[in-house]
C-alpha cells in the first residue's frame, strides 16, 4: 500500500455543497480533495431550477455558463391541485428563476472548484486516528466534510442511522430531450413551469421545460407507494393531453432526502461536519436543496476559517449555530401540523384556487424564498 497523503480537508461528495466548499477553501489556499463515487458529469434526480439569489451567491458568470449549457429563464408558474385547471402567475419580464440541467450545473461547479478531484471513488473506510481522519487508508486530514447526499458515508460515521429511523421525502423523475415534433405540440412553455399538488398536500408533481429538455417528476413527504403516485400523475397528464404516452413511459430515477425541520442529524463532530443534503437541509415547503446546500457550504467555510486548524467539536460549533440562525430551530412537527388533516386539505384546496395565495405565498415565499436575503460571507 502506498504511503498516505495529507490534505487540509477531504470533502466527500461532489454536488453543489461539496464543490462550493471546495471552491471557497481552495481560494483561501487550502489543500483540498473531493471524492465522489460517481463519474462526472452525472445525472441527479431534481426538477432543476435555481433562483437569481443562487447565481449571485455563487458569483456565477451567467454568460459564460449559458454558452454551452441550458439556462432557461422562468417568468412565471402555473399551479394547481391535481385534477384541477392550473392558475397562471405572471412574475414579469425579469426572471425569477432559471431552469438548469443538473448534470451540467454540478459538473460546472466541480470543474471550477480548484480542488483535486477523485471521482469514481467511493469511500470504503473512514477511521478516526488520533486527531486525524484516515480515508480509504490513503488520505489523511484533520477535517472531513460530508457532502455526499442523503446516504453520505460521513453521516453514517457520525452515528446517523441512515434510512432507518429518519422520515424521508422520496422523489422520482425523468428528464428527456423532446423531438422537434414533441416540442412543437407540448403545451408547457419553457418560461412557465407547472406544479401540481397532491390531493393530500404532502407533495407535488412538476413539469419543467428547459428549451428542448423536459423534466417530469414527483416528490412526497410520505414516499410509500411513490411509484404508484407517479403513475397516477403521469396518467392524468396523458389523459388531459399534456404528455404524450411515449414520454410518460420514459425510464425514471429516484432520490431520497430530508427536510430541515425534521432532520435530527448531527451537524458536527471532532474533525467533521455535514453540509447540504448530507445534513438534511432541504426547504420544508418546496423540498429544494440547492440553495441550502450552497449556503451551508459557505457557512462551513467561514467556520473553518475561524477555526484556523483547530477542528474540535467545540470550535466547529459555530457552524451548527450559524445553520440554526439561518434556517431556524429543528422541530418534530411541521408548522402547519396542528390543523387536522381534513381541515388542512380543505383550506389548502380553497387557497390554491386564488392568484394571491399561489403567487404571493406558494411561489414567491415557499419556492423562490424572495423574503430571505442572499447569504454573503
N, C-alpha and C positions, 0 to 999 in steps of 0.2 A: 504494500500500500504506500502511495506517495505521501510525503510529508504534508501536514495540514497547513493551510494558508489563512492568515488573519485578515479580517475586514472590520472596518469601524461599525458596519451594520450589514446584516443579512436580512433581506426582505423576501418573504415567501408569498408569492402571488404577484402577477404582472398585470393586473387590471388597473383601472384608473386610480385606485387608492395607492397601490404599490408603486406605480410609475410616478405619481405626483410626489410622493415622499422621496423616492429615489432622485428625482429631479432637484428637489429642494436641498437634500443632503449633499448631492454631488456638486451643486453650485457653491456650497459652503466649504468645499474642499475635502469632504469625507470620502473614504474608500467604501464603495457600496456595491453589493452584488444582489441581483434579483433572480430568484428561482421560480420556475413555474413548470408544472407537469405537462402543459400543453405546448404545441408548436404554434408560433405566431406568424402571420395573422390567423386568428381562430374565431369561430362563431360564438356568440354569447346570447343566451336567452334573455331578450329585453326588447321592449317596444322600440326603444332607440330614439330618445329626444333629449336635448339639453337646452337650458334657458340661456339668455344673454348673460346672466349673472355667472354661470359656469364658465362661459368663454372669457369673461373679464377676470374671474378668479384664476384661471389657468394662464392668463396673458397669452391667449392663443391668437395667432395671426390668421384671421379669417380668410384672407385672400390666398395665403399660402396653403391653408388647409383645403379649401374648396377647389383648388387647382386640379387635383386628381382624385377627389373624394366627394361623397354625397354630403351636401349641407343644404337641406330643404327648409326654407323659411316657413314658419307657421304664422298665420294671421288670424286664425280663429279656430273654433272647435264646434263639433256637433255632438250633443249629448242626449241620451235617452235611457229610460228603463227598457230592458229587453222586451221586445214586442210592441213598443210604442214608437211613434214617429220622432225622429231627432229634432231637437231645438238648436237652431243655428245661432252661435255667438260670434259676432264680428269684432275683433280686437283692434282694428285699424290698420294703417299702412306700415307701421313699424313692427317687425317680427317680435312676437312674444316668446317664441321658442324655435328650435331648429331640429329637423329630423336628421339622424345620423345612422350609419351602419356601424354596429359595434366592432365588427372585425376590422374596420378601417380606423375608427376612433381610438380604440385601445392600442392598436399597433403603432399609431402615430405618437401617442403619449409615451409608449415604451421606447421607441426609437430616439426620442428627443431627451430621454431621462438623463443621459450621460453616465449611467451606471454600467457595470459589467453585467451582461445578460447571460443567463444559463437556462434556456427554455428546454422543453422536453426532458426536464429533470425533476422527478418527484422527490419529495422529502421522505426518505426511508428511515432515517434515525435523527433524533433531536435530543441530545443529552446535555444536562447541566453539569459542568465540570468546574468546580471552584467558583470563580466569579465570571466564567465564560460559558458560552454555549458551543457545542460541537455538533455541526450539522452534516449529516451523511458521512461522518467520520473523517471529513477532509476540510471543512470550513470552520474556522474559529472566529468568534465575535463576542464582544461584550453586550451587544444588543441584537436581539432577533425580533423581527416585526411580522406579525401575522396579518397578511392581506390577501389570503387565499380563498375568500368567499365563505359561504356557509359551512363547508366541510373542511375548513382550514386546519392543517395539522398542528399549527402553533396553538390554536384554540383548544385542540384536544390536549396538548401538552400542559396547558394551564388549568386543566381539570374540567373542561366543558364536556358534558355528555351529549355530544352532537347527535341530533336526530332521535334522542330517546325521551328526554323529559321536556323538550322545547316545543312550544306551539308555533309552527312554521306557517308561512304563506307559500303556497305552491303556484307555479306558473307553467303554462305550456304555450308555445308559439311556433310559427314558421315564418320564414322570410324568403320570398321568391322574386325573380325578375319577370315582370309582365312582358308578354309578347306585344308587338305593336297593335295587334288586333285586340288583345285583352286590355291594354292601356287605353285604347280609344273608347271602349264601351264601359270601362269601370267608373261607377258613379261617384266615388270618393275623390275629392280634389286633393292635390298634393299639399296645398297650404292650409287644409282644414281636416285634421284627424277626426275620426268618430270614436266615441266611447259609449259603450252600452253597459249599464249597471245591472247586476243580477237582481232578481226579484227579492232576495233576502238581504241585499245590500252588504254582503260580505265579500264582494269582489266585483270585477268588471271585465268586459271584453273590449278589444280595441281593433281598429282598422287604421293603420298608419301608412300612408303612401309617401314615398320619398323619390320623386321623379318616376322612373320605371320600376322601382323596387316597392314591394308591398310587404308589410309586416302585419300578421294577424295573430292574436293571442288572447289569453285569459289568465287572470290571477285571482286567487281566492284565499281568504283567511282560513277557511275550512277546506283543506285540499283533498279530503276524502272524495272519491268519485270525480276527481278533477277532469279526467278524460271524458267522462260522460257529460259533464257540464260544457266542456269544449265542443263535443259532438253536437250538443243541443244548440249552442250558439252558432256553430257553422251551418247547421241545418236551417236555422232561422234566416241566416244571411243568404243562403241559397234560395230558399222559398220566397224571400222578399225581393229577389232579383239583384241583390248587392254583389254576391260572389258567384262565379261560375262553378259548377260542380267539380270540374277537374282541379281548380285551385283549392277547393275545400278538402281534397284528398291528399294534399301535399304532406309529406312526412314532417312530423313535429318533433320538437325537443323540449326538455323540461328543466326546471330550476326550482330551488327552494331557498328561502331567505327569511330573516327575522325582522319584525317591525320594532323600532327602537323602544317604545314604551314597555314592550313585553319581553324584551331580551334581558336575561339575567347573567349574561356572560361577563366574566372578569375582564376589565379593560387593560389591566397592568399586572405585572409580577416582577420579581427581581430580574432585570435584564431583558424584559419582554413587554410588548404591548400589542394590542389589536386595533386595526383600523378598518373602515369600510364594512362590507357585509360580514367579514370575519368577526366584527364587534357587534353586529346586529343593529345597524343604524338607519335602516330604510325608513322613510317618512310613513307614518301610520295611515294617513288618508289615501295616498296615491300609490304607496309601495315603491316610490322612486328611490334609487340608491346611489345614483351617480354624484349628485351634489353633496350628500353627506359623506360619501367616500372621499371626494376631493378635499372637502373641508376638514375632515378628520385627519387626513394626511398632513395638512398644513398646521393644524393644532399640534399634532405629534411632532412635526419638525421644530416648532417653536419650543416645546418642552425639551426635546433632545438638545437643542442649542443651549438652553438654560442649564441643563444637567452637566454639561461640559465633561462628559465621560463618566460621570458617577450615575449609574443606572440602577440604583437600588429602588425598591418599590416605593419608599418614602419620597425619593426625588422624582420619580415618574408620576407621582400622584397628581401633579399639576395638570397632566393630560386628562385624567379622569374628571377632574374638576372643570376643566375647560369644556369637555364634551357635555357635561350636565348643564353648564351655564348656557351653552349654545342650543341644546335640544330639549332641556327640561329634565325633571326627575323621572326615573323609571317608575312604572306603575303596573299593578297586576291586571287592571281592567281599563278598557278604553274610556275616554271621557264621555262617550255617548252611551255607555253600557248601562246606566241607571234606568233608562227607558225600557219598558217591556218590549220584547221583540215585535209583537204585532203592532203596537203603537208606533214604534220607531219606523217600521216599514210603511205604515200609512202616512205618517208625517213626511218621510223622505219621498214617497211617490208623489205626494202633492207638491212638494217643493221642487221636485225635478221637472215639473211642468212649467216652471216660471223662468223667464230670461234672467231676472235679477239673481236668483239663487244659483243657477247654473253658471252664470258668468262671474258674479262677484265672489261667490263662496267656493264652488267646485273648481273652476278653472284658475281664477286669479289667486285664491288663497291656498287651496289644497294641492293643486297640481303645479302651479307656477311659483308659489311662495313669494309673491311680489311684496308682501308685507315684511319680509325678512331681508335686511340689508346684506349685501355680499360680504364675505369674510376677507379681510385684508390683514396680512401679517407682515 
